[in-house]
Amino acid sequence: MPATVKEESQVPNEDIDLALMYKDMFVLNPTIHTYVEPEEETDE
């Protein structure tokens, strides 16, 4: 998979810190941070 490269300017340190915080939150509890499509209800 190719990497994404930002060519124009640097990403602010605050944005990098925020992304790392969100990643850490996901690693600690992926279940609550993962979307699960609700099952369709059938009227049978």
N, C-alpha and C positions, 0 to 999 in steps of 0.2 A: 504494500500500500504506500503510495507516495506521500511525503510529508507536505504540509502546507507552509509556505514561506511568506512572511509579511515583508514586502520590499520597500514600502514607502517610508515608514517611520517606526520607532520602537513602541512596544506595548508598555503602557505605564505600569510601574511596579505595583500599584494598588490593584490593578486588574489581575495581575499574575497572582498576588496574594489571595485575592478573592476566589480565583479559580482553584488554587490549591486547597483553600478552606472547604470549598464545595466538594472537591475530590475526596478529601479526608472524611467529610460527613458521609459520603456515599460508601466509602470503604468500611466505615464503622457499622453501618446498617443499610445495606443495599435494598432490602425489602421495602422499606418505607420511602425510598427515593426512586423506585422503579414503577412506571406506569403499567398497569395490567388492564387490557381491554375487558370491559364488563361483558358477561355472557348475555346473549339475547334471550329474552323470556319467550316461551312458546305457550300459546293458549290451547292446550290439548285436554 
